[in-house]
């Protein structure tokens, strides 16, 4: 299952000495061991363009399943907190991802062809830290 997405992400992962898992032709994942015996899964998803030269890479890590919350809502105070955090972050932010349900995720996006190893690392590690930090504050370790 070799493709441009796999080749580019594998090159960056190898440079960072990461153990990656090839989920399918459009998704790769990395599992991080975090502090206190916690873990955090980060997925790298390929969103191909029709032309093939403006593909997007989404780097994301889920925190909680919003569809399991009352009224499927975060609440005003949590939503405002996350929006304020988005204002402070350069490479990643909070979003709702409706793939496979509705999940609160930490995520960042890059152009596949322009993504360098430093950008990949900054976003990958940043997303993992953001997601695990919020999970820790919520007292969960679901993802």
C-alpha positions in Angstrom: 0.0 0.0 0.0 2.6 2.5 -1.1 1.6 6.0 -1.9 2.9 9.6 -1.7 1.2 10.2 1.7 2.8 7.1 3.2 6.2 7.9 1.8 6.2 11.5 3.1 4.9 10.7 6.6 7.2 7.6 6.9 10.2 9.8 6.0 9.3 12.3 8.8 8.5 9.5 11.3 11.8 7.8 10.6 13.7 11.0 11.1 11.9 11.3 14.5 12.4 7.6 15.4 8.6 7.1 15.7 6.9 3.7 15.5 3.9 4.3 13.2 1.0 2.1 12.3 -0.5 2.0 8.8 -4.2 1.9 9.4 -5.2 2.2 5.8 -4.2 4.1 2.6 -5.4 7.4 4.0 -4.6 7.0 7.7 -1.5 6.4 9.8 -1.4 6.5 13.6 1.1 6.9 16.4 0.6 5.8 20.0 2.5 7.9 22.6 3.2 6.9 26.2 2.5 9.9 28.3 3.2 10.8 31.9 1.6 8.7 34.7 1.1 5.6 32.6 -1.3 7.4 30.3 -1.3 7.0 26.5 -2.5 9.1 23.6 -3.2 8.0 20.0 -2.6 10.5 17.3 -3.9 9.9 13.8 -2.5 11.4 10.6 -5.1 11.5 7.9 -4.7 12.1 4.2 -7.2 14.3 2.4 -6.3 14.0 -1.3 -7.2 16.7 -3.8 -8.5 16.0 -7.2 -5.3 17.4 -8.8 -3.0 15.5 -6.4 -0.9 18.5 -5.8 -2.8 20.2 -3.0 -3.4 17.3 -0.6 -4.0 18.1 3.0 -2.6 16.2 6.0 -4.7 16.4 9.2 -3.0 15.5 12.5 -5.5 14.9 15.2 -6.1 13.3 18.6 -9.5 12.7 20.2 -10.3 13.7 23.7 -13.9 12.8 24.2 -17.0 11.5 22.5 -19.3 14.5 22.4 -22.2 12.3 21.2 -22.2 10.7 24.7 -22.6 14.0 26.5 -26.0 15.5 27.5 -27.6 17.1 24.5 -24.4 16.3 22.6 -23.0 19.6 23.7 -19.8 20.7 25.5 -21.3 23.5 27.5 -20.7 27.2 27.2 -17.8 27.4 29.7 -15.9 24.5 28.0 -16.5 25.9 24.5 -15.3 29.3 25.5 -12.2 27.9 27.2 -11.3 25.9 24.1 -11.8 28.8 21.8 -9.5 30.9 24.0 -6.9 28.2 23.8 -7.2 28.2 20.0 -6.3 31.9 20.1 -3.0 31.0 21.8 -1.9 28.1 19.7 -0.1 28.4 16.4 0.1 24.8 15.0 -2.9 23.1 16.5 -6.4 23.9 17.9 -9.6 22.4 19.1 -12.3 21.2 16.7 -15.3 18.8 16.5 -14.7 15.9 14.2 -17.8 14.0 13.0 -16.0 11.0 11.5 -17.2 7.9 13.4 -19.4 10.0 15.7 -18.7 13.4 17.1 -15.4 13.8 18.9 -13.7 16.8 20.5 -10.2 16.7 18.9 -6.9 18.6 19.1 -5.8 19.0 15.5 -3.6 20.7 13.0 -3.6 20.7 9.1 -0.7 21.1 6.6 -0.2 20.8 2.9 1.2 17.4 2.3 3.8 18.5 -0.2 5.1 21.4 1.9 5.2 19.5 5.2 8.7 19.3 6.7 9.9 17.2 9.6 9.9 20.1 12.1 6.3 21.1 11.2 5.2 17.4 11.5 6.9 17.0 14.9 5.7 20.3 16.3 2.1 19.5 15.4 2.2 15.7 16.2 3.7 16.3 19.7 1.6 19.4 20.3 -1.6 17.6 19.5 -0.7 14.7 21.7 0.1 17.0 24.6 -3.1 19.1 24.2 -5.3 16.1 24.0 -3.7 14.2 26.9 -3.6 17.3 29.0 -7.4 17.9 28.6 -8.1 14.2 29.1 -6.1 14.3 32.3 -8.0 17.3 33.6 -11.3 15.6 32.8 -10.0 12.4 34.6 -10.2 10.2 31.6 -7.8 8.3 29.3 -10.1 7.2 26.5 -7.9 7.8 23.5 
